Structures are given as C-alpha cells and as structure tokens.
Amino acid sequence: MKPLLAFMKKEYLEAARTGKLLILILLFVLFGIMNPAVAKLTPWMMEMLSDTIAESGLIVTNIQVDAMSSWTQFFKNIPMALIAFVLIFSDLFTKEYKSGTLLLVLTKGLSRYEVVFAKTLLLLSLWTFCYGICFAITYGYNAYFWDNGIVNNLFSSAAIWWLFGIWVICLIVLFSSLLQNNTGVSLCTGGTVLLAYLLSLIPKVKVYSPTILMDANSLLIGAESVDAYIKAVIIAAISGVICIAGSVPVMNKKQL
C-alpha cells in the first residue's frame, strides 16, 4: 500500500511541477467565466454590429439572455476543455516508456496493475476537480445575474457530460498502455470518439452510443428525459471498465 500511495503522490507532484495542473485549472476557470460572460455580452455585441447587419438587409431585434444562454454556452465550450485535457495527458504512459522511470518504480515493489490504477485515479480526480470548478463558476455567476431555476435537469445534464469525460479518460488509459507515443494516443482516442459519433448517426444505434452524452442541451430545454440516456450511460460505464481492465494485461506484457 505504501508504494502505491508514494507513487500517487509522485504523480500529483509531477502534474503540478510540470505545470499541467496549473494549465488545466486556468483553462477550466477561464471557460467557467467565459460562459456567463459571452451570454451577458451578446446583446451588447449585437447592438454594436446592428448597423453593419442592417446594411445587409437584416434586422436585429432585442436579444434576451438568461441562465439558459449561459448553460448552453457551457456545453459548447466544455468539449474544447476536454480536448485540451486529452492532449495534455496523452503522454500518460509514453513518457514513462521513453524515460525508463516506470522500471525503477516497479523494482521498488509496485505492481503493474497498481500503476494503471494510480494513473487512472490521477486522471479521474483531475477531470472531476477541474470540471467541478468550471461548473461551479458558471453556476455562481448565473445565480448572480439570472436564475438557474429556469433550466431543466441542470445537474443531470452536467453529470452525463462528466461521465462522457470519464469514458474518454478510460480510452486514454487504454491507448496509453498500448502505444509508444502521445500523438498516437491522441489520434486513437479522438478516432474512437469519432467512430462512436458516426455510429450514433444510425437511428437504431444512437441510444447506445456514449457520444450522445454530449447532447446535454436536449436535457436542458426539456426536449429529452434522463431515461433517454440510460442505455448510453450503461454502455459508457461497461466499455470504460473494459478499457481499464484491458490495460492491465497489456501493461503486464509490455517490454520496459
């Protein structure tokens, strides 16, 4: 147990020392502020551009913004934050393979499955922490400027998008254990998400695809119920567990 705790401490310290943690926090804080800011400034920006738009033959009417506008912006911006997260941590194992530090850790009594567990826990905790910061900032500003009560299924919408991020993290862990470079990890992770999205275009497959968890706006406006996402949640959870479990035998056979 002590080697595992020591390794986890080392992972968190390394994330802080290399600046990854700071970059993530600043990025998610920025998006948290941007969501209500963009919504709040939209009427002003449209008013500034009204003359130019009028010259094109279009008429700008008064634009009303509220908490719904801000939360819609939140779910538009959070994918970019997740992409940044993937790029930052795409070297989860590959840097260890190149530097040979993983071999040193294993010689101190840490099992390979514990390495997978520790790194997975690192990503899950950082994603949850940063996502929570972004959500809390947006929620606070929205409560100050407007009323979050007008939004349907807010916490359920946030939860299913958080789960989508967890699913993507499980893909990172799997491909990081398989591949030798972070570019390949990023491409394979993105390619898998793209494939799941393309499959979701098939009506009969859509309800099973984890990518529909990104469609939180349908919950916000009340166009869908939480039940519509149950099958996708189950598939995301099962496939995520399979990814983590599959990473263990891959790591066991890995030549370090």
C-alpha positions in Angstrom: 0.0 0.0 0.0 2.8 2.4 0.8 4.4 2.1 -2.6 1.1 2.8 -4.2 0.5 5.9 -2.1 4.0 7.1 -2.8 3.6 6.6 -6.5 0.3 8.5 -6.5 1.9 11.4 -4.5 4.7 11.4 -7.1 2.1 11.6 -9.9 0.3 14.6 -8.4 3.5 16.4 -7.7 4.7 15.8 -11.2 1.5 17.2 -12.6 2.0 20.3 -10.5 5.7 20.6 -11.2 5.4 20.3 -14.9 2.7 22.9 -15.0 -0.1 20.6 -16.3 -2.2 21.1 -13.2 -1.9 24.9 -13.4 -2.7 24.9 -17.1 -5.8 22.8 -16.5 -7.1 24.9 -13.6 -6.6 28.2 -15.5 -8.2 26.7 -18.6 -11.3 25.5 -16.8 -11.6 28.7 -14.8 -11.4 30.7 -18.0 -14.2 28.6 -19.6 -16.2 28.9 -16.4 -16.0 32.7 -16.6 -16.5 32.8 -20.3 -19.8 31.0 -20.3 -21.8 33.8 -18.5 -19.6 36.5 -19.9 -20.4 35.6 -23.5 -24.1 35.3 -22.7 -24.0 38.7 -20.9 -22.2 40.5 -23.6 -24.1 39.0 -26.6 -26.8 41.8 -26.6 -24.2 44.5 -26.4 -22.1 42.9 -29.2 -25.2 42.6 -31.4 -26.1 46.2 -30.8 -22.6 47.3 -31.8 -23.0 45.3 -35.0 -26.6 46.2 -35.7 -25.7 49.0 -38.3 -23.4 46.6 -40.2 -26.0 43.9 -40.2 -28.8 46.3 -41.2 -26.7 47.2 -44.3 -27.0 43.5 -45.3 -30.8 43.8 -45.1 -31.2 42.0 -41.8 -33.0 43.4 -38.8 -31.6 42.9 -35.3 -34.3 42.6 -32.7 -33.8 42.9 -28.9 -31.9 39.8 -27.7 -32.9 38.4 -24.3 -30.3 36.4 -22.4 -30.7 34.3 -19.3 -29.2 31.4 -17.4 -30.2 29.1 -20.3 -28.0 31.1 -22.7 -25.0 30.7 -20.3 -25.5 27.0 -19.8 -25.9 26.4 -23.5 -22.5 28.2 -23.8 -21.1 25.9 -21.1 -21.9 22.8 -23.0 -20.5 24.3 -26.2 -17.2 25.1 -24.5 -16.6 22.1 -22.4 -15.7 19.9 -25.4 -12.7 22.2 -26.1 -11.6 21.8 -22.5 -11.8 18.0 -22.7 -9.8 18.1 -25.9 -7.1 20.1 -24.1 -7.2 17.6 -21.3 -6.6 14.7 -23.7 -3.7 16.5 -25.4 -2.1 17.3 -22.0 -2.3 13.8 -20.6 -1.8 11.8 -23.8 1.7 11.0 -22.6 0.3 9.2 -19.5 2.5 6.1 -20.0 4.5 7.0 -23.1 6.8 9.4 -21.2 7.5 6.6 -18.7 8.4 4.2 -21.6 10.8 6.7 -23.0 12.5 7.7 -19.8 12.5 4.3 -18.2 11.3 5.6 -14.9 8.5 3.0 -14.8 11.0 0.3 -14.5 12.5 2.0 -11.4 9.1 2.2 -9.8 8.4 -1.5 -10.4 11.6 -2.5 -8.8 10.5 -0.8 -5.6 7.6 -3.2 -5.2 4.8 -1.6 -7.1 2.7 -3.9 -9.3 1.9 -3.1 -12.8 -1.8 -3.1 -12.2 -1.2 -0.6 -9.4 0.5 1.7 -11.8 -2.6 1.5 -14.1 -4.9 2.1 -11.1 -2.8 5.1 -9.8 -2.6 6.8 -13.2 -6.3 6.2 -13.8 -7.2 7.7 -10.5 -5.0 10.7 -11.2 -6.9 11.5 -14.4 -10.3 10.8 -12.9 -9.6 13.1 -9.9 -8.2 15.9 -12.1 -11.0 15.8 -14.5 -13.6 15.8 -11.7 -11.9 18.6 -9.9 -11.4 20.8 -13.0 -14.9 20.1 -14.4 -16.3 20.9 -11.0 -14.5 24.2 -10.9 -15.8 25.2 -14.3 -19.4 24.2 -13.4 -19.3 25.9 -10.0 -18.0 29.2 -11.5 -20.7 29.2 -14.2 -23.4 28.3 -11.7 -22.3 31.1 -9.3 -22.3 33.8 -12.0 -25.6 32.5 -13.4 -27.2 32.6 -10.0 -25.9 36.2 -9.5 -27.0 37.5 -12.9 -30.1 35.4 -13.6 -31.9 32.4 -12.2 -30.6 28.8 -12.6 -34.1 27.6 -11.7 -35.3 28.1 -15.3 -33.0 25.4 -16.6 -34.4 21.8 -16.8 -32.3 18.9 -15.5 -29.2 21.0 -14.9 -27.4 18.6 -12.6 -28.3 15.6 -14.6 -27.0 17.3 -17.8 -23.8 18.1 -16.0 -23.5 14.6 -14.7 -23.9 12.9 -18.1 -21.3 15.2 -19.7 -18.9 14.4 -16.7 -19.5 10.7 -17.4 -18.6 11.2 -21.1 -15.3 12.7 -19.9 -14.7 9.7 -17.7 -15.3 7.4 -20.7 -12.8 9.4 -22.8 -10.3 9.1 -19.9 -10.7 5.3 -19.9 -9.8 5.4 -23.7 -6.7 7.5 -22.9 -5.5 4.9 -20.3 -6.1 2.0 -22.8 -4.3 3.6 -25.7 -1.5 4.9 -23.5 -0.8 1.4 -22.4 -0.8 0.1 -26.0 1.1 2.8 -27.9 4.6 4.3 -27.6 3.9 7.9 -28.5 1.4 10.5 -27.3 0.5 11.5 -30.8 -0.8 8.0 -31.4 -2.7 8.1 -28.1 -4.4 11.4 -29.1 -5.3 10.2 -32.6 -6.7 6.8 -31.4 -8.7 8.4 -28.6 -10.1 11.0 -31.0 -10.7 8.4 -33.7 -12.7 6.2 -31.3 -14.9 9.1 -30.2 -15.4 10.0 -33.9 -16.3 6.4 -34.7 -18.8 6.3 -31.8 -20.3 9.6 -33.1 -20.6 8.2 -36.7 -22.4 5.1 -35.3 -24.7 7.4 -33.4 -26.0 8.7 -36.7 -27.6 5.3 -37.2 -31.1 5.7 -35.5 -31.1 2.2 -34.0 -27.6 2.6 -32.6 -27.9 6.2 -31.4 -29.3 5.4 -28.0 -26.3 3.1 -27.2 -23.5 5.4 -28.3 -21.6 7.2 -25.5 -21.3 10.3 -27.7 -25.0 11.2 -27.1 -23.9 12.0 -23.6 -22.5 15.2 -25.1 -26.0 16.2 -26.1 -26.8 17.8 -22.8 -28.7 20.7 -24.3 -31.7 18.4 -25.1 -32.0 17.8 -21.4 -31.6 21.5 -20.6 -34.5 22.6 -22.7 -36.6 19.6 -21.7 -36.6 18.0 -25.2 -35.4 14.7 -23.7 -35.7 13.0 -20.4 -33.0 11.4 -18.4 -34.3 8.0 -19.3 -33.2 8.6 -22.9 -29.6 8.5 -21.9 -29.7 5.4 -19.7 -28.5 2.9 -22.3 -25.7 5.2 -23.4 -24.6 5.6 -19.7 -24.6 1.8 -19.2 -22.5 1.3 -22.4 -20.1 4.1 -21.4 -19.7 2.6 -18.0 -19.2 -1.0 -19.2 -16.8 -0.1 -22.0 -14.8 2.2 -19.7 -14.3 -0.7 -17.2 -13.3 -2.9 -20.1 -10.7 -0.3 -21.2 -9.2 -0.1 -17.7 -9.3 -3.9 -17.2 -7.8 -4.4 -20.7 -4.9 -2.0 -19.9 -3.7 -4.3 -17.1 -2.7 -7.4 -19.2 -1.3 -5.1 -21.8 1.0 -3.5 -19.2 1.9 -6.9 -17.8 3.2 -7.9 -21.2 4.9 -4.6 -22.0 8.6 -4.7 -22.5 10.1 -1.8 -20.5 
